[in-house]
Amino acid sequence: MFEGGQSMPSVQQVSIVGVFADRLAESPGAVAVVCGDVSLTYGELDARAGRLARVLVECGVGVESRVGLLLERSVDVVVAMLAVVRAGGVYVP
């Protein structure tokens, strides 16, 4: 119990897609991910992940779908992870 007999406040559930959307709205031109000499802004990451998410949905990815990811370390890993989650699936590294 907290002071005054108050109970602990409830924790809100937050999704990575929601956190990303908030950051995108605040600063679409800010750098979101960097790997070596390649970087993507939040706007660029959003566009690339959105395109891939649409393809994944067209291929049948949805709730409870598992999508395996096998990629070299690059910004594409982040794009793919975000796209899978947006499509409703879960990624398996």
PATI-894714 format. One record per residue (C-alpha): residue in three letters; x, y, z; residue number from 0. Coordinates in steps of 0.02 Angstrom, whole numbers. Layout:
<pts>
{aa->Ala | east->X | north->Y | up->Z | i->NUM} .
...
</pts>
This chain:
<pts>
{aa->Met | east->0 | north->0 | up->0 | i->0} .
{aa->Phe | east->54 | north->177 | up->-35 | i->1} .
{aa->Glu | east->42 | north->320 | up->88 | i->2} .
{aa->Gly | east->-135 | north->358 | up->141 | i->3} .
{aa->Gly | east->-191 | north->179 | up->110 | i->4} .
{aa->Gln | east->-195 | north->199 | up->-79 | i->5} .
{aa->Ser | east->-167 | north->44 | up->-183 | i->6} .
{aa->Met | east->-34 | north->34 | up->-316 | i->7} .
{aa->Pro | east->-89 | north->112 | up->-480 | i->8} .
{aa->Ser | east->-127 | north->-9 | up->-622 | i->9} .
{aa->Val | east->1 | north->-28 | up->-759 | i->10} .
{aa->Gln | east->-62 | north->14 | up->-932 | i->11} .
{aa->Gln | east->-20 | north->-108 | up->-1069 | i->12} .
{aa->Val | east->84 | north->-28 | up->-1204 | i->13} .
{aa->Ser | east->122 | north->-103 | up->-1374 | i->14} .
{aa->Ile | east->279 | north->-72 | up->-1474 | i->15} .
{aa->Val | east->169 | north->-18 | up->-1619 | i->16} .
{aa->Gly | east->85 | north->111 | up->-1508 | i->17} .
{aa->Val | east->251 | north->177 | up->-1442 | i->18} .
{aa->Phe | east->318 | north->186 | up->-1620 | i->19} .
{aa->Ala | east->161 | north->278 | up->-1680 | i->20} .
{aa->Asp | east->180 | north->406 | up->-1541 | i->21} .
{aa->Arg | east->363 | north->437 | up->-1584 | i->22} .
{aa->Leu | east->321 | north->446 | up->-1770 | i->23} .
{aa->Ala | east->189 | north->579 | up->-1737 | i->24} .
{aa->Glu | east->310 | north->680 | up->-1629 | i->25} .
{aa->Ser | east->465 | north->672 | up->-1741 | i->26} .
{aa->Pro | east->445 | north->588 | up->-1910 | i->27} .
{aa->Gly | east->612 | north->657 | up->-1969 | i->28} .
{aa->Ala | east->712 | north->596 | up->-1819 | i->29} .
{aa->Val | east->830 | north->450 | up->-1842 | i->30} .
{aa->Ala | east->747 | north->289 | up->-1783 | i->31} .
{aa->Val | east->875 | north->156 | up->-1823 | i->32} .
{aa->Val | east->1057 | north->152 | up->-1876 | i->33} .
{aa->Cys | east->1162 | north->5 | up->-1935 | i->34} .
{aa->Gly | east->1334 | north->43 | up->-2001 | i->35} .
{aa->Asp | east->1320 | north->181 | up->-2130 | i->36} .
{aa->Val | east->1132 | north->157 | up->-2156 | i->37} .
{aa->Ser | east->1000 | north->249 | up->-2056 | i->38} .
{aa->Leu | east->812 | north->268 | up->-2067 | i->39} .
{aa->Thr | east->703 | north->405 | up->-1996 | i->40} .
{aa->Tyr | east->541 | north->362 | up->-1910 | i->41} .
{aa->Gly | east->448 | north->413 | up->-2068 | i->42} .
{aa->Glu | east->556 | north->303 | up->-2179 | i->43} .
{aa->Leu | east->542 | north->157 | up->-2058 | i->44} .
{aa->Asp | east->354 | north->180 | up->-2053 | i->45} .
{aa->Ala | east->339 | north->179 | up->-2243 | i->46} .
{aa->Arg | east->448 | north->24 | up->-2265 | i->47} .
{aa->Ala | east->366 | north->-73 | up->-2124 | i->48} .
{aa->Gly | east->194 | north->-25 | up->-2188 | i->49} .
{aa->Arg | east->232 | north->-90 | up->-2362 | i->50} .
{aa->Leu | east->299 | north->-254 | up->-2294 | i->51} .
{aa->Ala | east->154 | north->-273 | up->-2172 | i->52} .
{aa->Arg | east->30 | north->-259 | up->-2317 | i->53} .
{aa->Val | east->123 | north->-396 | up->-2412 | i->54} .
{aa->Leu | east->124 | north->-506 | up->-2257 | i->55} .
{aa->Val | east->-64 | north->-483 | up->-2233 | i->56} .
{aa->Glu | east->-92 | north->-527 | up->-2417 | i->57} .
{aa->Cys | east->10 | north->-685 | up->-2386 | i->58} .
{aa->Gly | east->-104 | north->-733 | up->-2242 | i->59} .
{aa->Val | east->-10 | north->-668 | up->-2090 | i->60} .
{aa->Gly | east->-130 | north->-621 | up->-1951 | i->61} .
{aa->Val | east->-166 | north->-647 | up->-1768 | i->62} .
{aa->Glu | east->-62 | north->-789 | up->-1695 | i->63} .
{aa->Ser | east->37 | north->-813 | up->-1855 | i->64} .
{aa->Arg | east->220 | north->-849 | up->-1826 | i->65} .
{aa->Val | east->343 | north->-775 | up->-1951 | i->66} .
{aa->Gly | east->523 | north->-833 | up->-1952 | i->67} .
{aa->Leu | east->654 | north->-699 | up->-1982 | i->68} .
{aa->Leu | east->825 | north->-743 | up->-2048 | i->69} .
{aa->Leu | east->916 | north->-585 | up->-2097 | i->70} .
{aa->Glu | east->1091 | north->-515 | up->-2087 | i->71} .
{aa->Arg | east->1110 | north->-377 | up->-1958 | i->72} .
{aa->Ser | east->1040 | north->-221 | up->-2042 | i->73} .
{aa->Val | east->900 | north->-94 | up->-2033 | i->74} .
{aa->Asp | east->796 | north->-223 | up->-2126 | i->75} .
{aa->Val | east->785 | north->-327 | up->-1966 | i->76} .
{aa->Val | east->694 | north->-185 | up->-1878 | i->77} .
{aa->Val | east->583 | north->-156 | up->-2031 | i->78} .
{aa->Ala | east->536 | north->-341 | up->-2034 | i->79} .
{aa->Met | east->503 | north->-352 | up->-1847 | i->80} .
{aa->Leu | east->389 | north->-199 | up->-1849 | i->81} .
{aa->Ala | east->300 | north->-260 | up->-2006 | i->82} .
{aa->Val | east->262 | north->-432 | up->-1933 | i->83} .
{aa->Val | east->190 | north->-356 | up->-1774 | i->84} .
{aa->Arg | east->87 | north->-231 | up->-1875 | i->85} .
{aa->Ala | east->18 | north->-374 | up->-1980 | i->86} .
{aa->Gly | east->-41 | north->-455 | up->-1819 | i->87} .
{aa->Gly | east->87 | north->-593 | up->-1809 | i->88} .
{aa->Val | east->236 | north->-630 | up->-1701 | i->89} .
{aa->Tyr | east->413 | north->-644 | up->-1765 | i->90} .
{aa->Val | east->528 | north->-788 | up->-1725 | i->91} .
{aa->Pro | east->712 | north->-741 | up->-1741 | i->92} .
</pts>
